[in-house]
């Protein structure tokens, strides 16, 4: 697909179409179920992303921990792996950029947990002039698989490595700039808010309450 001229009406039209297609996807329901199962067994959700996706990872973890709460229920145990700047920079300094998420997870992640990755391209093992994309996400997913944790992915373009490694994945199938990157990042936030309120309603309805002491 060739690049196009940007048009606000085209951009918002694509947002609406992608939102409907994504919410109707069986993968959406699978993501909600994986997260709800993690909540019921008291597992931890770890989130990760780079660039704009890092902010989405932080936002999603915050909403899982706080926004999800309803009267008499706890929120998720949720940790964003992008938030501890001294720790992230220490891993970069000592072991390189690809270590920043797996390095943190090595002490924590178990089979009861879920790793959630946000990435425009989904990660790749193939290099270009800038090098392979998102090797830090790929390394973390490899560790999660080894520990038998579940993996949820949000990607764009063709899904990248996430398509092969995630247990559930929503791909925003746009591959033409100027729409691709902003549309994919925007849609990931739209989806994360839908998932949060879907989970909140399930918890509110009284299914398998995880209550405060």
DOLUMKE-670460 format. One record per residue: y, z, x of N, C-alpha, C in turn. Coordinates in Angstrom, 2 decimals. Example, Ala and Ser with C-alpha at 12.3 -4.5 7.8 and 13.67 -1.06 7.14 Angstrom:
VEXTI       nyy       nzz       nxx      cayy      cazz      caxx       cyy       czz       cxx
VEXTI     -5.69      7.80     13.19     -4.50      7.80     12.30     -3.30      7.80     13.20
VEXTI     -2.25      7.08     12.85     -1.06      7.14     13.67      0.03      7.87     12.90
***
This chain:
VEXTI       nyy       nzz       nxx      cayy      cazz      caxx       cyy       czz       cxx
VEXTI     -1.18      0.00      0.84      0.00      0.00      0.00      1.24      0.00      0.89
VEXTI      2.16     -0.86      0.59      3.37     -0.96      1.41      4.40      0.07      0.98
VEXTI      5.35      0.35      1.88      6.43      1.28      1.55      7.29      0.71      0.43
VEXTI      7.87      1.60     -0.37      8.71      1.19     -1.49     10.09      1.82     -1.35
VEXTI     11.03      1.28     -2.11     12.34      1.92     -2.21     12.20      3.16     -3.08
VEXTI     12.91      4.23     -2.69     12.83      5.46     -3.46     13.58      5.32     -4.77
VEXTI     12.99      5.81     -5.83     13.63      5.84     -7.14     13.31      7.18     -7.80
VEXTI     14.31      7.94     -8.22     14.02      9.22     -8.88     13.11      9.07    -10.09
VEXTI     13.33      8.05    -10.89     12.50      7.88    -12.09     11.04      7.59    -11.70
VEXTI     10.85      6.81    -10.65      9.49      6.53    -10.18      8.85      7.81     -9.64
VEXTI      9.62      8.58     -8.89      9.11      9.82     -8.30      8.66     10.79     -9.39
VEXTI      9.51     11.03    -10.39      9.15     11.98    -11.44      8.03     11.43    -12.33
VEXTI      7.97     10.13    -12.47      6.87      9.53    -13.21      5.53      9.77    -12.50
VEXTI      5.55      9.65    -11.19      4.34      9.90    -10.41      3.94     11.38    -10.46
VEXTI      4.94     12.27    -10.43      4.66     13.70    -10.56      3.92     13.98    -11.86
VEXTI      4.43     13.43    -12.97      3.82     13.66    -14.28      2.39     13.12    -14.33
VEXTI      2.19     11.91    -13.81      0.85     11.31    -13.83     -0.12     12.10    -12.97
VEXTI      0.32     12.47    -11.77     -0.55     13.22    -10.86     -0.90     14.59    -11.45
VEXTI      0.05     15.21    -12.12     -0.20     16.52    -12.72     -1.29     16.42    -13.78
VEXTI     -1.16     15.44    -14.67     -2.16     15.27    -15.73     -3.52     14.93    -15.16
VEXTI     -3.56     14.02    -14.18     -4.83     13.63    -13.58     -5.49     14.81    -12.88
VEXTI     -4.70     15.62    -12.18     -5.26     16.73    -11.42     -5.79     17.84    -12.32
VEXTI     -5.03     18.18    -13.37     -5.46     19.24    -14.26     -6.71     18.83    -15.03
VEXTI     -6.86     17.55    -15.30     -8.05     17.05    -16.00     -9.25     16.90    -15.08
VEXTI     -9.05     17.06    -13.78    -10.13     16.86    -12.82    -11.14     18.01    -12.87
VEXTI    -12.44     17.70    -12.80    -13.44     18.78    -12.70    -13.22     19.67    -11.48
VEXTI    -12.57     19.12    -10.45    -12.31     19.90     -9.26    -11.32     21.04     -9.54
VEXTI    -10.40     20.82    -10.46     -9.46     21.87    -10.83    -10.22     23.07    -11.39
VEXTI    -11.10     22.82    -12.32    -11.87     23.90    -12.93    -12.74     24.59    -11.88
VEXTI    -13.29     23.83    -10.96    -14.13     24.42     -9.92    -13.32     25.34     -9.02
VEXTI    -12.09     24.94     -8.70    -11.21     25.78     -7.89    -10.93     27.10     -8.59
VEXTI    -10.60     27.03     -9.88    -10.33     28.26    -10.64    -11.55     29.16    -10.66
VEXTI    -12.73     28.57    -10.85    -13.96     29.37    -10.90    -14.26     30.02     -9.55
VEXTI    -14.08     29.28     -8.46    -14.32     29.85     -7.13    -13.40     31.04     -6.87
VEXTI    -12.14     30.90     -7.25    -11.18     31.99     -7.05    -11.48     33.17     -7.97
VEXTI    -11.84     32.91     -9.21    -12.14     33.98    -10.15    -13.39     34.74     -9.71
VEXTI    -14.39     34.02     -9.21    -15.60     34.67     -8.69    -15.26     35.55     -7.48
VEXTI    -14.37     35.07     -6.62    -13.94     35.85     -5.47    -13.25     37.14     -5.92
VEXTI    -12.43     37.03     -6.93    -11.73     38.20     -7.48    -12.72     39.23     -8.01
VEXTI    -13.71     38.76     -8.75    -14.67     39.68     -9.38    -15.51     40.42     -8.35
VEXTI    -15.82     39.78     -7.23    -16.64     40.46     -6.23    -15.80     41.18     -5.17
VEXTI    -14.48     41.14     -5.32    -13.62     41.87     -4.41    -13.44     41.22     -3.06
VEXTI    -13.65     39.90     -2.99    -13.44     39.17     -1.75    -11.97     38.94     -1.47
VEXTI    -11.71     38.40     -0.30    -10.33     38.11      0.13    -10.10     36.61      0.16
VEXTI     -8.92     36.21     -0.29     -8.50     34.81     -0.21     -7.56     34.66      0.98
VEXTI     -7.90     33.77      1.90     -7.05     33.46      3.05     -6.44     32.08      2.83
VEXTI     -5.14     31.95      3.07     -4.47     30.67      2.86     -3.88     30.17      4.17
VEXTI     -3.78     28.83      4.30     -3.27     28.23      5.53     -2.66     26.87      5.25
VEXTI     -1.76     26.45      6.12     -1.11     25.15      6.03     -0.10     25.02      7.15
VEXTI      0.36     23.81      7.40      1.34     23.56      8.46      2.57     22.87      7.85
VEXTI      3.73     23.12      8.45      4.96     22.49      7.96      5.28     22.95      6.55
VEXTI      5.59     22.00      5.68      5.86     22.34      4.29      4.68     23.02      3.63
VEXTI      3.48     22.64      4.03      2.27     23.25      3.46      2.11     24.71      3.86
VEXTI      2.74     25.11      4.97      2.71     26.52      5.35      3.44     27.36      4.32
VEXTI      4.57     26.87      3.82      5.31     27.62      2.81      4.51     27.70      1.51
VEXTI      3.77     26.65      1.18      2.92     26.68     -0.02      1.81     27.70      0.15
VEXTI      1.23     27.76      1.35      0.18     28.74      1.62      0.69     30.16      1.43
VEXTI      1.89     30.44      1.95      2.49     31.75      1.80      2.78     32.06      0.33
VEXTI      3.34     31.10     -0.37      3.69     31.26     -1.79      2.44     31.53     -2.62
VEXTI      1.37     30.80     -2.35      0.13     30.96     -3.11     -0.47     32.36     -2.88
VEXTI     -0.48     32.81     -1.63     -1.00     34.15     -1.34     -0.18     35.22     -2.04
VEXTI      1.15     35.05     -2.04      2.02     36.02     -2.71      1.74     36.06     -4.20
VEXTI      1.58     34.90     -4.82      1.33     34.86     -6.27     -0.05     35.42     -6.62
VEXTI     -1.05     35.17     -5.76     -2.37     35.75     -6.00     -2.32     37.28     -5.95
VEXTI     -1.53     37.81     -5.02     -1.46     39.26     -4.85     -0.60     39.94     -5.90
VEXTI      0.49     39.30     -6.34      1.45     39.96     -7.23      1.54     39.34     -8.62
VEXTI      1.82     38.05     -8.69      2.05     37.41    -10.00      0.81     37.48    -10.88
VEXTI     -0.35     37.48    -10.27     -1.61     37.50    -11.03     -1.82     38.81    -11.78
VEXTI     -1.12     39.85    -11.37     -1.39     41.19    -11.92     -0.98     41.29    -13.38
VEXTI     -1.86     41.89    -14.16     -1.55     42.25    -15.54     -1.88     43.73    -15.70
VEXTI     -1.40     44.34    -16.78     -1.55     45.78    -16.99     -3.01     46.21    -16.84
VEXTI     -3.23     47.19    -15.96     -4.57     47.74    -15.79     -5.43     46.99    -14.80
VEXTI     -4.91     45.93    -14.21     -5.69     45.12    -13.28     -5.00     45.05    -11.93
VEXTI     -5.80     44.97    -10.89     -5.28     44.72     -9.56     -5.07     43.23     -9.34
VEXTI     -4.25     42.89     -8.35     -4.14     41.51     -7.94     -5.25     41.15     -6.97
VEXTI     -5.23     39.93     -6.50     -6.19     39.50     -5.48     -5.88     40.18     -4.15
VEXTI     -6.90     40.32     -3.33     -6.70     40.57     -1.92     -6.44     39.20     -1.29
VEXTI     -5.20     38.94     -0.92     -4.82     37.60     -0.45     -3.95     37.72      0.79
VEXTI     -4.26     36.92      1.80     -3.54     36.95      3.07     -3.19     35.53      3.48
VEXTI     -1.91     35.31      3.79     -1.49     34.02      4.34     -1.57     34.08      5.86
VEXTI     -2.29     33.14      6.45     -2.49     33.13      7.90     -1.31     32.55      8.66
VEXTI     -0.26     32.16      7.95      0.91     31.60      8.64      2.02     32.62      8.83
VEXTI      1.89     33.83      8.26      3.03     34.73      8.13      3.31     35.62      9.33
VEXTI      2.29     35.94     10.12      2.48     36.84     11.24      2.94     36.04     12.46
VEXTI      4.26     35.90     12.62      4.80     35.03     13.67      4.40     35.49     15.07
VEXTI      4.47     36.78     15.40      4.03     37.19     16.73      2.56     36.83     16.99
VEXTI      1.71     37.03     15.97      0.29     36.74     16.15      0.04     35.24     16.27
VEXTI      0.68     34.45     15.41      0.53     32.99     15.49      1.00     32.47     16.84
VEXTI      2.16     32.95     17.30      2.69     32.46     18.57      1.84     32.92     19.75
VEXTI      1.21     34.09     19.62      0.31     34.57     20.68     -0.91     33.66     20.80
VEXTI     -1.47     33.28     19.66     -2.62     32.37     19.69     -2.22     31.02     20.26
VEXTI     -1.05     30.51     19.87     -0.58     29.24     20.42     -0.41     29.35     21.94
VEXTI      0.22     30.42     22.36      0.52     30.59     23.78     -0.74     30.71     24.63
VEXTI     -1.72     31.48     24.12     -2.90     31.79     24.93     -4.04     30.78     24.76
VEXTI     -4.21     30.27     23.52     -5.38     29.43     23.25     -5.05     28.06     22.68
VEXTI     -3.78     27.79     22.38     -3.41     26.48     21.86     -3.27     26.46     20.35
VEXTI     -2.58     25.43     19.87     -2.24     25.31     18.46     -3.46     25.28     17.55
VEXTI     -4.55     24.71     18.01     -5.73     24.59     17.14     -6.39     25.93     16.86
VEXTI     -5.99     26.99     17.57     -6.66     28.28     17.43     -6.00     29.21     16.41
VEXTI     -4.84     28.85     15.88     -4.02     29.86     15.19     -4.65     30.43     13.92
VEXTI     -5.44     29.65     13.21     -6.06     30.15     11.98     -7.46     30.70     12.24
VEXTI     -8.28     29.95     12.96     -9.63     30.43     13.26     -9.59     31.70     14.09
VEXTI     -8.62     31.78     15.01     -8.50     32.98     15.83     -8.28     34.23     14.99
VEXTI     -7.43     34.11     13.98     -7.18     35.25     13.10     -8.39     35.56     12.22
VEXTI     -9.05     34.51     11.73    -10.15     34.70     10.79    -11.40     35.28     11.43
VEXTI    -11.54     35.09     12.72    -12.79     35.47     13.39    -13.13     36.95     13.17
VEXTI    -12.12     37.80     13.08    -12.37     39.23     12.89    -12.58     39.63     11.43
VEXTI    -12.34     38.69     10.50    -12.26     39.09      9.10    -13.17     38.34      8.14
VEXTI    -13.24     37.04      8.22    -13.81     36.26      7.11    -15.32     36.49      6.98
VEXTI    -15.76     36.63      5.72    -17.17     36.87      5.40    -17.60     35.93      4.27
VEXTI    -18.86     36.04      3.91    -19.41     35.19      2.85    -18.80     35.51      1.48
VEXTI    -18.14     36.65      1.34    -17.53     37.01      0.06    -16.15     36.40     -0.13
VEXTI    -15.63     35.74      0.90    -14.24     35.32      0.91    -14.07     33.83      0.60
VEXTI    -12.82     33.46      0.39    -12.45     32.06      0.15    -11.31     31.68      1.09
VEXTI    -11.44     30.53      1.72    -10.38     29.98      2.56     -9.75     28.81      1.82
VEXTI     -8.41     28.87      1.66     -7.68     27.82      0.95     -6.75     27.11      1.93
VEXTI     -6.90     25.79      2.03     -6.06     25.01      2.92     -5.20     24.02      2.16
VEXTI     -3.93     23.94      2.56     -3.00     22.95      2.01     -2.63     21.99      3.13
VEXTI     -2.77     20.70      2.89     -2.49     19.71      3.93     -2.18     18.37      3.30
VEXTI     -1.11     17.74      3.75     -0.76     16.41      3.23     -1.88     15.41      3.53
VEXTI     -2.39     15.44      4.76     -3.40     14.46      5.16     -4.83     14.99      5.09
VEXTI     -5.00     16.30      4.92     -6.34     16.85      4.83     -7.00     17.13      6.16
VEXTI     -6.29     16.87      7.25     -6.86     17.07      8.58     -7.67     15.86      9.02
VEXTI     -7.71     15.64     10.32     -8.47     14.51     10.85     -8.97     14.82     12.24
VEXTI    -10.11     14.24     12.58    -10.63     14.35     13.94    -10.25     13.13     14.76
VEXTI     -9.59     12.17     14.13     -9.16     10.96     14.82     -7.73     11.12     15.30
VEXTI     -7.46     10.81     16.56     -6.13     10.96     17.11     -5.28      9.72     16.93
VEXTI     -3.96      9.91     17.01     -3.03      8.80     17.09     -2.05      9.14     18.20
VEXTI     -0.89      8.54     18.22      0.05      8.81     19.30      0.52     10.26     19.31
VEXTI      0.42     10.93     18.17      0.82     12.34     18.09     -0.37     13.29     18.24
VEXTI     -1.56     12.73     18.36     -2.76     13.55     18.43     -3.39     13.73     17.06
VEXTI     -4.58     14.32     17.00     -5.25     14.55     15.71     -4.42     15.49     14.84
VEXTI     -4.40     15.23     13.53     -3.64     16.06     12.60     -4.42     17.32     12.24
VEXTI     -3.70     18.44     12.20     -4.19     19.68     11.58     -5.54     20.14     12.12
VEXTI     -5.72     20.09     13.44     -6.95     20.60     14.01     -7.11     22.10     13.79
VEXTI     -5.99     22.81     13.60     -6.09     24.24     13.31     -6.76     24.49     11.96
VEXTI     -6.51     23.63     10.98     -7.18     23.76      9.70     -8.66     23.42      9.84
VEXTI     -8.95     22.37     10.59    -10.34     21.95     10.78    -11.15     23.06     11.44
VEXTI    -10.59     23.68     12.49    -11.28     24.76     13.19    -11.56     25.94     12.26
VEXTI    -10.58     26.26     11.43    -10.75     27.38     10.49    -11.83     27.06      9.46
VEXTI    -11.85     25.83      8.97    -12.88     25.46      8.00    -14.27     25.48      8.63
VEXTI    -14.38     25.09      9.88    -15.66     25.15     10.58    -16.16     26.58     10.67
VEXTI    -15.25     27.51     11.00    -15.63     28.92     11.06    -16.02     29.44      9.69
VEXTI    -15.25     29.08      8.66    -15.57     29.52      7.29    -16.96     29.06      6.88
VEXTI    -17.30     27.83      7.20    -18.64     27.31      6.87    -19.71     28.10      7.60
VEXTI    -19.46     28.39      8.86    -20.43     29.15      9.65    -20.65     30.54      9.06
VEXTI    -19.59     31.15      8.53    -19.69     32.48      7.92    -20.13     32.43      6.45
VEXTI    -20.32     31.22      5.93    -20.74     31.00      4.54    -19.68     31.41      3.51
VEXTI    -18.41     31.41      3.92    -17.31     31.56      2.97    -17.12     30.25      2.22
VEXTI    -16.45     30.32      1.08    -16.18     29.10      0.32    -14.83     28.53      0.76
VEXTI    -14.70     27.22      0.63    -13.49     26.52      1.09    -12.90     25.74     -0.07
VEXTI    -11.60     25.93     -0.30    -10.85     25.17     -1.30     -9.78     24.37     -0.56
VEXTI     -9.64     23.11     -0.92     -8.66     22.27     -0.26     -7.71     21.60     -1.25
VEXTI     -6.48     21.42     -0.79     -5.47     20.64     -1.50     -4.96     19.62     -0.49
VEXTI     -5.16     18.34     -0.77     -4.82     17.30      0.20     -4.14     16.14     -0.49
VEXTI     -3.84     15.12      0.31     -3.28     13.87     -0.18     -3.95     12.72      0.52
VEXTI     -3.38     11.53      0.40     -3.93     10.32      1.02     -5.41     10.19      0.65
VEXTI     -6.34     10.15      1.64     -7.76      9.99      1.30     -8.53     11.31      1.39
VEXTI     -7.82     12.42      1.59     -8.48     13.72      1.64     -8.84     14.19      3.03
VEXTI     -8.88     13.28      4.00     -9.16     13.65      5.37    -10.46     14.42      5.53
VEXTI    -10.48     15.32      6.51    -11.68     16.11      6.80    -11.99     17.08      5.66
VEXTI    -10.96     17.50      4.93    -11.20     18.39      3.80    -12.18     17.80      2.79
VEXTI    -12.16     16.49      2.66    -13.06     15.83      1.71    -14.52     16.08      2.07
VEXTI    -14.80     16.26      3.35    -16.16     16.49      3.81    -16.51     17.98      3.86
VEXTI    -15.51     18.84      4.03    -15.79     20.25      4.31    -15.54     21.19      3.14
VEXTI    -14.69     20.82      2.21    -14.32     21.75      1.12    -15.38     21.81      0.04
VEXTI    -15.56     22.99     -0.53    -16.44     23.15     -1.69    -15.78     22.64     -2.95
VEXTI    -14.47     22.68     -2.99    -13.70     22.11     -4.10    -12.40     21.58     -3.52
VEXTI    -12.00     20.41     -3.97    -10.84     19.75     -3.38    -10.11     18.91     -4.42
VEXTI     -8.79     19.07     -4.47     -7.96     18.17     -5.26     -7.17     17.29     -4.30
VEXTI     -7.29     16.00     -4.45     -6.57     15.02     -3.63     -5.49     14.37     -4.48
VEXTI     -4.28     14.34     -3.96     -3.20     13.57     -4.60     -3.24     12.20     -3.93
VEXTI     -3.77     11.18     -4.62     -4.10      9.91     -3.96     -2.92      8.95     -3.81
VEXTI     -1.88      9.43     -3.16     -0.71      8.61     -2.88     -0.68      8.36     -1.38
VEXTI     -0.53      7.12     -0.96     -0.56      6.85      0.49      0.60      5.97      0.94
VEXTI      1.65      5.92      0.15      2.79      5.08      0.49      4.07      5.91      0.55
VEXTI      4.76      5.84      1.68      6.06      6.48      1.79      7.11      5.56      1.15
VEXTI      8.21      6.12      0.61      8.69      7.49      0.82      8.13      8.51     -0.16
VEXTI      7.20      8.09     -1.03      6.73      9.01     -2.07      5.65      9.97     -1.59
VEXTI      4.81      9.55     -0.65      3.58     10.28     -0.35      3.81     11.73      0.04
VEXTI      4.49     11.98      1.14      4.60     13.35      1.63      5.31     14.28      0.65
VEXTI      6.52     13.94      0.14      7.17     14.86     -0.80      6.40     15.02     -2.11
VEXTI      5.75     13.95     -2.56      5.00     14.03     -3.81      3.77     14.92     -3.65
VEXTI      3.06     14.75     -2.56      1.87     15.55     -2.31      2.24     17.03     -2.19
VEXTI      3.27     17.32     -1.39      3.68     18.72     -1.22      4.16     19.32     -2.54
VEXTI      4.91     18.55     -3.31      5.39     19.04     -4.61      4.24     19.29     -5.57
VEXTI      3.27     18.39     -5.58      2.13     18.53     -6.49      1.27     19.72     -6.14
VEXTI      1.16     20.02     -4.86      0.37     21.20     -4.47      0.99     22.47     -5.04
VEXTI      2.33     22.54     -5.08      2.98     23.70     -5.68      2.78     23.72     -7.20
VEXTI      2.90     22.57     -7.83      2.65     22.48     -9.28      1.25     22.99     -9.60
VEXTI      0.27     22.55     -8.83     -1.12     22.95     -9.06     -1.31     24.44     -8.79
VEXTI     -0.69     24.93     -7.75     -0.88     26.35     -7.43     -0.33     27.23     -8.55
VEXTI      0.79     26.84     -9.15      1.32     27.63    -10.26      0.40     27.55    -11.48
VEXTI     -0.15     26.38    -11.75     -1.08     26.25    -12.88     -2.30     27.12    -12.67
VEXTI     -2.83     27.14    -11.45     -4.02     27.93    -11.14     -3.71     29.42    -11.28
VEXTI     -2.56     29.85    -10.81     -2.18     31.26    -10.91     -2.16     31.70    -12.38
VEXTI     -1.54     30.92    -13.24     -1.44     31.34    -14.64     -2.75     31.17    -15.39
VEXTI     -3.59     30.24    -14.96     -4.94     30.12    -15.52     -5.74     31.38    -15.18
VEXTI     -5.69     31.79    -13.91     -6.38     33.01    -13.49     -5.84     34.24    -14.20
VEXTI     -4.53     34.30    -14.34     -3.91     35.46    -15.00     -4.39     35.59    -16.44
VEXTI     -4.50     34.48    -17.13     -4.97     34.52    -18.52     -6.43     34.96    -18.59
VEXTI     -7.23     34.53    -17.63     -8.64     34.94    -17.63     -8.76     36.44    -17.39
VEXTI     -7.95     36.96    -16.48     -7.97     38.40    -16.21     -7.44     39.17    -17.42
VEXTI     -6.37     38.69    -18.01     -5.76     39.35    -19.17     -6.72     39.41    -20.36
VEXTI     -7.57     38.41    -20.48     -8.48     38.35    -21.63     -9.57     39.40    -21.56
VEXTI     -9.65     40.10    -20.41    -10.59     41.21    -20.32    -11.92     40.87    -19.69
VEXTI    -12.06     39.63    -19.17    -13.32     39.27    -18.54    -13.43     39.93    -17.18
VEXTI    -14.45     40.77    -17.02    -14.76     41.37    -15.72    -13.55     42.00    -15.06
VEXTI    -12.90     42.90    -15.76    -11.70     43.53    -15.22    -11.94     44.25    -13.91
VEXTI    -11.00     44.08    -12.99    -11.01     44.82    -11.73     -9.81     45.76    -11.82
VEXTI    -10.05     46.97    -12.25     -8.97     47.87    -12.61     -8.59     48.81    -11.47
VEXTI     -7.39     49.37    -11.64     -6.93     50.37    -10.68     -7.71     51.66    -10.88
VEXTI     -7.72     52.51     -9.85     -8.46     53.79     -9.94     -7.76     54.73    -10.90
***
